[in-house]
Amino acid sequence: MAIDIEKLKAEREEAWRVDVRNAIKPKDRMALERVKMTEVDPNIRNKSYVEVNEGLTLEQAREEAKRCLDCPNPGCMTGCPVEINIPKFIKNIERGEILEAAKTIKQTSSLPAVCGRVCPQEKQCESQCIYTKSKKQAVAIGYLERFAADYERNSGKMAVPELAPANGIKVAAIGSGPAGLTFAGDMAKRGYDVTVFEALHEIGGVLKYGIPEFRLPNSIVEAEIDNLRKMGVKFEADFIVGKTATMDDLRAEGFKAFFVGSGAGLPRFMNIPGENYIGIMSSNEYLTRVNLMGAADPKKDTPVFFGKNVVVVGGGNTAMDSVRTAKRLGAEHVYLVYRRSMDEMPARKEEIKHAQEEGIEFMLLHNPIEYIADEKGRVKQAVLQVMELGEPDERGRRSPVPVEGKTVTIDTDMVVVSVGVSPNPLIPNAHPELRTTQKGTLEANDALQTTKEDVFAGGDIVRGGATVILAMGDGRKAAASMDEYLKGKK
């Protein structure tokens, strides 16, 4: 009689879960306080690129894991776009089986160390934690995910997820950001021959050029990419699909399907007087110059202006990254100008807190209406309209309205505009068979299949500007849809 290995594994897992449940009573678990992440002193970190959050110790992680009640119907999993088995990995940490915890996470997430740092857990998995129903702090799922991923990496035992036998079918990912990397990982697990094409000279997309090292070190991103290489994923940098080669060219080379995850890297501006003066740039350009091209290093060829009075316009995470970068580059005064109040600010609360601690000056309920230049054409002042909050908009945020006749003028020698992004039109322009919406995003159905049947798309190129974790969720969904499509074709 054959032994059912999977059944034995399931029984063993359930026995472990029962043991853990019985070891500590739920009321004792709920009495435990949420762990606090240690951080580098603000007056030290705002002068360097050291990572702000220092991570958990093994003792802290196991203690926090005890807070998990191992709910029969875990809401945290429904709040996770990449469907991590959260209770299972947390219980592994509680038992001290950290490598098993990392293995569990990597079954569905290709970028655990990234997600543990930049995913807005407070709006995703942690928002669905049962603790929030009783007004208690959620289990620190993000901290624990980061801990498990870092522990595995530092142990030197980074495991490659289980892979299906190679099927020889070539598929391509266009863009190496979170959507493209996640798609590549999921397709590699299914046995496909995956190549990722990246327009820039380094792999990583927005993870490299958009997020500063004090929030997400490049070494972390590289480690995740190396793990994908070990899974058989191939990478082509300096390759612009639509210019270097079209999708038809790649089809001729044997590629059977494509995933477009090229993001939304086209900056938006406000179209106000003086916005073309020297010293005014988009957050995309500013962060790319510093993060990807090393502009802050005097030995590098890429220049960047080191402003003394820097204005950053916007209230999202990219705006927070910009103000905190300007502070680290030696600015004496850094102003975050935002037209709404703190309650409406879309940036993560943690990022807002860090920015305030680091000396960023918040000018809420203000909005630029004009810039003034010196005789050489460089910006020297920003004229700000004072705002007040009116009625809520379609997303529930109260709309800002001008206070008639009330403005403020401040001195500035550099302005960074961070008011949103649009998709780069290169791919749809080069491939007219791909239809776009009025916003320039690619049209895709619920399965993330575009108007060309062998082309799927996800992340910001479909959503507009969104989060890393939502892009990753799209990468997973597109991989599942493409797999079904290719099996049907076969």
Secondary structure, DSSP 8 states (H G I E B T S, - for coil): ----HHHHHHHHHHHHHHHHHHHS-HHHHHTS------B--HHHHTTS---SB----HHHHHHHHTT----SS-HHHHT-TT---HHHHHHHHHTT-HHHHHHHHHTT-S-HHHHHHHS-GGGTGGGG-GGGGGT-----HHHHHHHHHHHHHHHT-------------EEEEE--SHHHHHHHHHHHHTT-EEEEE-SSSSTTTHHHHTS-TTTS-HHHHHHHHHHHHHTT-EEE-S--BTTTB-HHHHHHTTEEEEEE-----EE-----TTTTSBTEEEHHHHHIIIIIT-TTSTTSS------SEEEEE--SHHHHHHHHHHHHTT-SEEEEEESS-GGG--S-HHHHHHHHHTT-EEEESEEEEEEEE-TTSBEEEEEEEEEEEEEE-TTS-EEEEEEEEEEEEEE-SEEEE-S-EE--SHHHHH-TTS-B-TTS-B---TT-B-SSTTEEE-THHHHSS--HHHHHHHHHHHHHHHHHHHHHH-
